């Protein structure tokens, strides 16, 4: 699942999915999405990759806010600010999946939404202060652009849909920015919960939509890469500021190993599984809601928490962290690994025993973290993730049957 952009101009990469002579996805100037060949394979474009750079900044801002927060309230407020970024990005990923539109129009819409997201990014440090209205207004602009473009695509058969609700939510986010900080955080929390519930309540109105099974998994996989990049930035900054002797050097190396392990956990088997599930699912929209929209949000949040914890461990390996800071690393890794169980249940009906056990062990390490120097839980979690990946690699290459806890049939079947 490597992001590629075709040399074919204009910036709508396509690949043929078969030798039947059918046309791939093409870029044209014709209004609504008129459909396309089922054999076409859409790839990520250069414009989408540039668009994602803004969300690299967003992840960095949120991760920094998590890292410097004083307690649980600050942690909650920081994570809350990630929700609008996530829905703006998800909206774009769904909007341009399979949409027949000219390259120029696509570029203009993407750049406009990227501009709104950039304003949101620079507002994050003072979002609960003087820049609350600016943050909300920028989010409203992104929602209006998404909703208007989706209307042009003629994707919905009814007026009340997730994108329409998103515009109303963006308006509420902006006006809530006028409220005092203490009140604002609770109103924004209520709005975030409403937006999180919208796919469950209104998502069935997308059930008739078809999704390109190569483009969408690639887009979400790229966001995981964005989040993993933040782990490298965090530990790399610590490495540039500290002397690389003894404990500092070992901690930096262990943190890098953990980042590699988190990458492997997703991309060795998980990425291809999501693409396969989307291809074979009878109602792909179910997976777009569950595994992609919700599941990948949890993946990214887990990585953000882990990144904050890793940066603190690298900054002072022998320190015994207190309060929420002691739990960031372990809770992030636990959430990340546990989310694989959720997404696999949604896709194929069962969770892997190995990842259930790994998630539980990560929780145990998290609970013990406050009593240990920062380097110890970091090393334990790195060893746990590496052992998980090594065992799964051995098990799969040996051709042994998967050990699963079956729950239901799954959207893509077993």
C-alpha positions in Angstrom: 0.0 0.0 0.0 2.5 2.6 -1.2 1.2 6.1 -2.1 1.9 6.6 -5.8 0.9 9.3 -8.2 0.7 8.4 -11.8 2.6 10.3 -14.5 -0.6 10.5 -16.4 -1.9 14.0 -16.6 -4.1 15.4 -15.2 -3.4 14.1 -11.7 -6.0 11.4 -11.5 -3.9 8.2 -11.2 -5.6 5.1 -12.5 -4.7 1.5 -13.0 -6.5 -1.1 -15.0 -7.9 -3.8 -12.8 -8.2 -6.2 -15.7 -7.5 -6.8 -19.4 -11.1 -6.4 -20.6 -10.3 -3.1 -22.2 -12.6 -1.1 -19.8 -11.7 2.4 -19.1 -10.1 3.5 -15.8 -11.1 6.4 -13.7 -10.7 9.6 -15.8 -10.8 13.3 -14.8 -13.3 15.3 -16.7 -15.4 18.4 -16.3 -18.7 16.8 -16.0 -20.7 17.7 -12.9 -22.1 14.8 -10.8 -20.4 11.5 -10.3 -21.7 9.5 -13.2 -20.2 6.2 -12.3 -17.2 4.4 -13.6 -15.9 1.0 -14.6 -15.8 -1.5 -11.7 -12.3 -2.5 -13.0 -10.8 1.0 -12.5 -8.3 1.4 -9.6 -8.0 4.9 -8.2 -4.7 5.9 -6.7 -3.7 8.7 -4.3 -2.9 11.9 -6.2 -0.1 14.5 -5.7 -2.8 17.0 -4.6 -4.0 14.6 -1.8 -0.5 14.1 -0.6 0.1 17.9 -0.4 -3.3 18.2 1.4 -2.1 15.7 3.9 0.9 17.8 4.8 -1.5 20.3 6.6 -2.7 17.4 8.7 0.9 16.5 9.6 0.9 19.9 11.2 -2.5 19.2 12.9 -1.2 16.0 14.4 1.9 17.7 15.6 -0.1 20.5 17.3 -2.4 18.1 19.0 0.4 15.8 20.1 2.3 18.8 21.5 -0.8 19.9 23.4 -1.2 16.4 24.9 2.5 16.3 25.9 2.5 19.7 27.7 -0.9 19.3 29.4 -1.0 19.4 33.2 -3.6 16.7 33.8 -6.6 14.8 32.7 -8.6 17.9 31.9 -5.9 19.2 29.6 -5.6 15.8 28.0 -9.3 15.7 27.3 -9.3 19.2 25.9 -6.4 18.4 23.6 -8.0 15.2 22.2 -11.3 17.1 21.7 -9.6 19.4 19.3 -8.5 16.5 17.1 -12.2 15.5 16.4 -12.9 18.4 13.9 -9.6 17.8 12.1 -10.5 14.1 11.8 -13.9 14.7 10.3 -12.6 17.3 7.9 -10.0 14.8 6.6 -12.4 11.9 6.5 -14.9 14.0 4.6 -12.3 14.7 1.9 -11.2 11.1 1.7 -14.8 10.0 1.1 -15.7 13.0 -1.1 -12.9 12.3 -3.7 -13.1 8.5 -3.6 -14.4 7.6 -7.0 -15.5 11.1 -7.8 -15.3 12.1 -11.5 -14.1 15.7 -11.5 -11.6 17.7 -13.4 -8.1 18.0 -11.9 -8.4 21.8 -11.6 -11.6 21.6 -9.6 -10.3 18.9 -7.4 -7.1 20.9 -6.7 -9.0 24.1 -5.9 -11.4 22.3 -3.5 -8.5 20.4 -1.8 -6.4 23.5 -1.4 -9.3 25.5 0.0 -10.0 22.9 2.6 -6.3 22.6 3.3 -6.2 26.4 3.9 -9.1 26.2 6.4 -7.4 23.3 8.2 -4.2 25.3 8.3 -6.0 28.1 10.1 -7.4 25.5 12.5 -3.8 24.3 13.2 -2.4 27.7 14.1 -5.4 28.2 16.4 -4.9 25.0 18.4 -2.6 26.5 21.1 -5.1 29.2 22.0 -8.3 27.5 20.9 -9.7 27.7 24.5 -8.6 31.3 24.6 -8.7 34.1 22.1 -8.7 31.9 19.0 -11.8 29.9 19.7 -13.9 31.7 17.1 -11.1 31.5 14.5 -10.8 27.7 15.1 -14.6 27.2 14.8 -14.9 29.5 11.7 -12.1 27.7 9.9 -13.8 24.4 10.6 -17.1 25.8 9.4 -15.4 26.8 6.1 -14.1 23.3 5.6 -17.5 21.8 6.3 -19.2 24.2 3.9 -16.7 23.3 1.2 -17.2 19.6 1.8 -21.0 19.8 1.9 -21.3 22.0 -1.2 -19.0 19.7 -3.2 -20.8 16.6 -2.1 -24.0 18.2 -3.3 -22.4 18.8 -6.7 -21.5 15.2 -6.7 -25.2 14.4 -6.2 -24.3 11.7 -3.7 -27.3 11.9 -1.5 -30.9 11.2 -2.2 -32.2 13.0 0.9 -31.4 16.5 2.3 -30.5 15.3 5.9 -27.2 13.5 5.6 -23.8 13.4 7.5 -22.4 16.3 5.4 -25.4 18.6 6.0 -25.2 17.9 9.8 -21.4 18.6 9.5 -22.2 22.1 8.2 -24.6 22.8 11.1 -22.0 21.4 13.5 -19.3 23.7 12.1 -21.6 26.7 12.6 -22.1 25.6 16.2 -18.4 25.2 16.8 -17.8 28.8 15.6 -20.5 30.4 17.7 -19.4 28.3 20.7 -16.0 30.0 20.3 -17.6 33.2 21.7 -18.4 31.5 25.0 -16.2 31.7 28.1 -13.5 29.0 28.1 -15.0 26.8 30.8 -18.4 26.8 29.0 -16.9 26.5 25.6 -15.1 23.2 26.3 -18.4 21.6 27.4 -20.3 22.8 24.4 -17.5 21.7 22.1 -17.5 18.3 23.8 -21.3 18.0 23.2 -20.8 18.9 19.5 -17.9 16.4 19.1 -20.1 13.7 20.6 -22.9 14.6 18.2 -20.6 14.4 15.3 -19.2 11.1 16.4 -22.8 9.8 16.6 -23.9 11.1 13.2 -22.4 8.1 11.2 -24.3 5.7 13.5 -27.6 7.6 13.1 -27.4 8.8 9.5 -24.6 6.7 8.1 -27.1 4.2 6.6 -27.9 6.9 4.1 -24.5 6.2 2.5 -25.2 2.4 2.3 -25.9 2.6 -1.5 -22.6 4.2 -2.2 -19.7 2.3 -3.8 -16.2 2.9 -2.8 -12.9 2.4 -4.6 -11.3 -0.4 -2.6 -7.7 0.7 -3.4 -8.0 4.4 -2.9 -9.8 4.6 0.5 -7.5 2.1 2.4 -4.5 3.9 0.9 -5.8 7.2 2.1 -6.4 6.0 5.7 -3.1 4.1 5.7 -1.4 7.4 4.8 -2.9 9.1 7.8 -1.5 6.3 10.0 1.9 7.1 8.5 1.3 10.8 9.3 0.7 9.9 13.0 3.6 7.5 13.1 5.8 10.3 11.7 4.9 12.3 14.9 6.5 9.5 17.0 9.8 9.9 15.1 9.6 13.7 15.3 9.1 13.5 19.1 11.9 11.1 19.8 14.2 12.8 17.2 13.8 16.2 18.9 14.7 14.6 22.2 17.8 13.0 20.6 19.0 16.3 19.2 18.7 18.1 22.6 20.2 15.4 24.8 23.7 14.0 24.9 23.8 10.5 23.4 25.5 8.6 26.2 24.4 5.5 28.0 20.7 5.6 29.0 19.9 8.4 26.6 21.2 6.6 23.6 19.5 3.3 24.6 16.2 5.0 25.2 16.4 6.7 21.8 17.1 3.4 20.1 14.3 1.6 22.0 11.8 4.3 21.2 12.7 4.0 17.5 12.2 0.3 17.7 8.8 0.8 19.2 7.9 3.2 16.3 9.0 0.6 13.8 7.0 -2.1 15.7 3.9 0.1 15.5 4.4 0.5 11.8 4.8 -3.2 11.3 1.7 -4.1 13.3 -0.5 -2.1 10.9 1.2 -2.4 7.5 2.5 -6.0 7.5 -1.0 -7.6 7.5 -3.6 -5.0 8.6 -3.4 -2.7 5.6 -4.0 -5.5 3.1 -6.8 -6.9 5.2 -8.7 -3.6 5.1 -8.4 -3.4 1.4 -9.6 -7.0 1.0 -12.5 -6.4 3.3 -13.6 -3.3 1.4 -13.5 -5.2 -1.9 -15.6 -8.2 -0.7 -18.1 -6.5 1.7 -21.7 -6.6 0.5 -22.3 -3.1 2.0 -18.9 -1.3 1.9 -20.3 1.7 3.7 -20.6 -0.3 6.9 -16.8 -0.7 6.9 -16.3 3.0 5.9 -18.2 3.9 9.1 -16.8 1.4 11.5 -13.3 0.2 10.5 -12.2 3.4 8.6 -14.0 6.4 10.2 -14.1 5.1 13.8 -11.3 2.5 13.8 -8.7 4.7 12.3 -9.5 7.6 14.5 -8.7 5.3 17.4 -5.5 4.2 15.7 -4.3 7.8 15.3 -5.3 8.8 18.8 -3.4 5.8 20.2 -0.3 6.8 18.2 -0.6 10.5 19.4 -0.7 9.3 23.0 2.2 7.0 22.4 4.2 9.7 20.7 3.7 12.1 23.6 4.8 9.3 26.0 7.9 8.4 23.9 9.0 12.0 23.7 8.9 12.3 27.5 10.8 9.1 28.0 13.5 10.2 25.6 13.7 13.6 27.3 14.4 12.0 30.8 14.8 8.2 30.7 15.3 7.8 34.5 12.4 10.1 35.6 9.4 8.6 37.3 6.5 10.3 35.6 3.4 11.2 37.5 -0.3 11.5 36.8 -1.5 11.4 33.3 2.1 11.7 31.9 3.0 8.3 33.3 0.1 6.7 31.5 0.4 8.3 28.0 2.8 5.8 26.4 1.1 2.6 27.7 -2.4 3.8 27.1 -1.5 4.8 23.6 0.0 1.4 22.7 -2.9 -0.4 24.4 -5.4 1.6 22.5 -3.5 1.1 19.2 -3.3 -2.7 19.6 -6.8 -3.1 20.9 -8.2 -1.2 18.0 -7.0 -4.0 15.7 -9.3 -6.3 17.6 -12.3 -3.9 17.0 -11.5 -3.4 13.3 -11.0 -7.1 12.7 -14.3 -7.9 14.4 -16.1 -5.4 12.2 -14.5 -6.7 9.0 -14.3 -10.4 9.5 -16.3 -11.1 12.7 -13.4 -12.2 15.0 -10.4 -10.8 16.9 -7.0 -12.3 17.0 -6.1 -14.0 20.3 -2.5 -12.7 19.9 -3.6 -9.0 19.7 -6.2 -9.4 22.5 -3.4 -10.8 24.8 -1.0 -8.1 23.6 -3.5 -5.3 24.4 -4.2 -6.7 27.9 -0.4 -7.0 28.6 0.0 -3.4 27.4 -2.7 -2.4 29.9 -0.7 -4.2 32.7 2.4 -2.3 31.7 0.5 0.9 31.7 -0.8 0.3 35.2 2.7 -0.3 36.5 4.3 2.7 34.7 3.9 5.3 37.5 6.2 3.3 39.7 8.9 2.8 37.1 11.6 4.9 35.4 10.3 6.1 32.0 12.8 3.8 30.1 11.3 0.6 31.7 7.8 0.8 30.4 9.2 2.0 27.1 11.4 -1.1 26.8 8.6 -3.4 28.0 6.2 -2.1 25.4 8.8 -2.2 22.6 9.5 -5.8 23.5 5.8 -6.6 23.6 5.1 -5.1 20.2 8.1 -6.8 18.6 7.2 -10.1 20.1 3.7 -9.8 18.8 4.9 -9.1 15.3 7.5 -11.8 15.4 5.0 -14.4 16.6 2.4 -13.4 14.0 5.0 -13.5 11.2 6.1 -17.0 12.3 2.5 -18.2 12.6 1.4 -16.9 9.2 4.5 -18.0 7.3 4.2 -21.4 8.8 0.7 -21.6 7.3 -1.1 -22.3 10.6 -4.7 -21.3 11.0 -5.5 -18.0 12.7 -6.4 -18.1 16.3 -9.6 -16.1 16.5 -12.3 -15.1 19.0 -15.3 -15.2 16.7 -18.1 -12.7 17.5 -20.2 -12.4 14.4 -20.1 -13.0 10.7 -18.5 -9.6 9.9 -19.2 -7.1 7.2 -16.8 -8.9 4.8 -17.5 -12.4 6.1 -15.0 -14.8 7.7 
